[in-house]
């Protein structure tokens, strides 16, 4: 084996510039394939990261103004959701795993603890909102049904709120003041949505409605669909919208009166885009790699033509066609494998360096090349090296010794 490899290097070293140019084209093709695979994974991770702070199987139901006349009602009327809508959605819409109404306290409200005060985003919600937002309670508890039924003045605060108002102290059991009204902190949460999500506060929806003069009022609904099936999600969205348009007397096709946002549809569209991106990456990368392999086939074919006399001598001394085919194939495979490995290592090194940049690249997160994909690409490269050298090898094996010696003379 050692003698065979030394002979291969000797043959490849006869025309160093030609061998180097061919190896560079193969290495470049493997390098580009690796970079494209890493970049595609980085973009995919970036999009998934944007969905990290809430469940993808979420529907958002919001109200607006009537834009179409319907059943004697004119346009311009505000649609105002209420607690009755909440009960109707639970009773009539299949596939709901969690449901929560939302009451927005528009603007940031001043919150005070002793001498410390700051403005935060406060919302009235129901217990189901926790699952929608993937909220992690790190101290105390979240809101529960008794908080709503008894209209308790309790609050769950984000870690950002705790840092401003309490520092490192445990906020659970402490009192905070929201516009002059005292609330008991029952829990602290963390959210992957970033600093803005950490500076939010949640209080019971019923308490919000009572304190701010709109009994029964709900601004929006958000619900979690049971499972990740697209058809079920669409059916649930249609059923929920139908319930709301019927209860508020608006035209079924009035898209401004009752709006539905389906996060699962957006997520599926994005994942479909990445399916096409993966196909594009493989086509471009393999195309670049193929151009290098064509160079391997050409240089091997040229080498066979230049060594016609050598092959004639070998066959006249008893070399079998199989041994000549094996020798030529070995040359092609060694050149392809070595150059491909260099390109793979360089590509992985660059991908790892970019990955180390962390959050400085928006929508591009943790690019990487999977080991299984790299191994598959290497196996494809090895097979392609065999294919690239096969035709020249067969041509060398069929050299007629007499004709070869006559041409060499």
C-alpha positions, -999 to 999 in steps of 0.1 A, spaced: 0 0 0 28 24 9 46 18 -24 13 23 -42 6 56 -25 42 68 -32 37 60 -68 4 79 -69 21 110 -54 49 106 -78 25 106 -108 5 136 -94 37 155 -87 49 154 -123 26 182 -132 24 201 -100 6 232 -113 -20 212 -131 -25 190 -101 -27 220 -78 -53 238 -100 -75 207 -101 -72 201 -64 -80 237 -57 -112 235 -78 -124 204 -58 -115 220 -25 -133 252 -35 -164 232 -44 -164 214 -10 -157 246 8 -187 264 -9 -210 234 -2 -200 235 35 -204 272 38 -238 271 21 -250 243 44 -238 262 75 -254 295 63 -287 277 56 -287 262 91 -279 296 106 -308 313 88 -331 285 99 -320 288 135 -325 325 133 -361 322 122 -368 296 149 -353 319 175 -378 346 165 -406 322 175 -389 312 208 -411 333 231 -445 320 221 -461 288 209 -463 285 171 -497 269 172 -513 302 184 -542 322 171 -547 359 177 -582 373 175 -585 411 173 -614 435 168 -616 466 147 -643 486 129 -671 474 107 -663 482 71 -693 465 54 -730 470 59 -747 439 72 -783 431 84 -793 467 86 -762 478 105 -740 506 90 -703 509 88 -678 525 112 -691 507 143 -665 495 167 -665 458 175 -660 453 212 -652 418 225 -664 408 260 -665 380 285 -695 364 268 -673 359 237 -648 340 259 -675 316 271 -689 312 236 -654 304 221 -648 277 248 -683 262 242 -685 263 204 -650 261 190 -633 227 188 -595 222 192 -588 249 218 -561 238 242 -558 272 260 -577 305 257 -571 339 272 -586 373 269 -562 403 269 -570 438 283 -543 463 273 -535 492 296 -524 515 268 -490 531 273 -467 523 302 -480 527 337 -460 541 366 -452 514 391 -438 523 425 -421 504 454 -412 528 481 -388 554 466 -382 533 435 -405 539 405 -405 532 368 -429 527 339 -438 492 327 -461 475 302 -491 461 321 -518 437 307 -548 420 321 -548 383 311 -562 349 321 -542 318 332 -541 304 297 -519 332 286 -489 315 303 -489 286 278 -493 309 248 -463 330 258 -442 301 271 -437 320 303 -414 304 328 -423 311 364 -390 313 384 -405 325 418 -439 321 433 -468 313 409 -487 325 379 -523 338 379 -550 313 386 -588 310 383 -594 322 419 -575 354 411 -600 361 383 -632 350 401 -623 370 432 -609 400 413 -577 399 433 -552 427 432 -523 404 424 -495 407 398 -469 385 382 -438 405 372 -410 400 348 -374 397 358 -367 431 343 -393 446 366 -379 429 396 -344 442 389 -356 478 387 -380 477 417 -365 451 440 -329 446 429 -318 411 440 -345 408 466 -373 382 463 -404 401 451 -430 374 460 -452 386 488 -441 423 484 -465 451 476 -463 474 445 -483 504 437 -499 509 402 -514 543 398 -521 545 435 -536 510 437 -517 484 458 -510 450 443 -495 419 458 -467 403 438 -474 365 436 -448 355 411 -418 364 389 -414 351 354 -387 349 327 -393 351 289 -371 343 260 -385 373 241 -358 396 253 -356 426 276 -389 440 264 -408 409 275 -390 409 308 -403 444 316 -440 433 314 -465 428 343 -496 406 342 -526 411 364 -560 393 364 -583 403 335 -613 407 357 -594 430 381 -582 451 351 -618 454 338 -631 466 373 -603 490 381 -603 508 348 -640 512 342 -648 487 315 -665 457 331 -666 427 308 -644 444 281 -618 423 263 -595 439 237 -581 407 221 -582 369 225 -553 345 220 -558 308 219 -536 278 217 -547 252 192 -544 216 203 -515 201 182 -495 213 153 -518 201 125 -523 229 99 -558 217 89 -570 217 125 -555 251 131 -573 265 101 -605 249 111 -602 263 146 -594 297 133 -625 297 110 -648 284 137 -635 311 162 -640 339 137 -675 326 128 -685 327 165 -673 363 169 -689 376 137 -722 360 146 -722 374 181 -713 410 170 -735 411 139 -708 417 112 -705 404 77 -686 371 75 -663 386 49 -656 418 68 -619 414 74 -615 447 93 -641 440 119 -627 407 132 -592 397 123 -574 364 128 -536 359 128 -525 323 126 -489 319 138 -488 283 126 -494 294 90 -466 319 92 -443 293 107 -452 267 81 -446 292 53 -412 300 67 -402 263 71 -414 257 35 -391 285 23 -362 268 41 -370 235 24 -365 253 -9 -334 270 5 -319 236 14 -326 223 -21 -310 254 -36 -280 250 -13 -274 214 -24 -279 222 -61 -255 252 -61 -230 234 -38 -230 202 -57 -228 221 -90 -197 239 -78 -183 206 -66 -191 189 -99 -171 214 -118 -141 205 -98 -147 168 -104 -149 174 -141 -114 188 -137 -103 156 -119 -117 135 -148 -99 157 -173 -66 156 -156 -68 119 -152 -77 115 -188 -48 136 -199 -25 117 -176 -37 84 -192 -30 97 -227 5 108 -216 13 74 -200 2 53 -229 37 38 -233 39 31 -196 7 12 -196 19 -8 -226 50 -18 -208 31 -27 -177 7 -49 -196 35 -65 -216 51 -74 -182 20 -91 -170 -1 -63 -154 -38 -72 -155 -64 -47 -166 -79 -47 -131 -46 -36 -116 -43 -7 -141 -79 3 -134 -72 2 -97 -40 23 -101 -58 51 -121 -88 51 -98 -65 54 -68 -49 85 -83 -83 101 -89 -97 91 -55 -66 103 -36 -66 137 -54 -104 141 -48 -104 130 -12 -74 151 -1 -87 182 -18 -122 177 -6 -110 172 30 -90 204 29 -121 222 16 -143 206 43 -120 216 71 -117 252 58 -155 255 55 -162 241 89 -135 264 104 -151 295 88 -186 284 99 -174 279 135 -158 313 134 -190 330 122 -209 310 149 -187 326 175 -199 361 166 -231 352 185 -260 377 185 -242 403 164 -258 389 133 -296 394 133 -317 365 119 -286 344 116 -279 323 146 -255 294 154 -246 283 119 -232 248 119 -226 218 97 -241 186 110 -217 157 113 -240 134 94 -243 159 66 -205 163 64 -201 125 64 -227 122 36 -210 149 16 -176 132 21 -191 98 9 -206 116 -21 -172 131 -28 -155 97 -26 -181 82 -50 -177 111 -74 -139 106 -73 -144 70 -84 -168 81 -111 -145 108 -123 -116 84 -126 -135 54 -140 -136 63 -177 -99 72 -179 -91 40 -159 -111 18 -183 -94 35 -212 -60 28 -197 -70 -9 -191 -78 -13 -228 -45 -1 -241 -30 -26 -265 6 -32 -254 20 -35 -290 3 -4 -302 13 15 -270 50 5 -274 49 14 -311 35 48 -304 59 54 -276 88 45 -299 
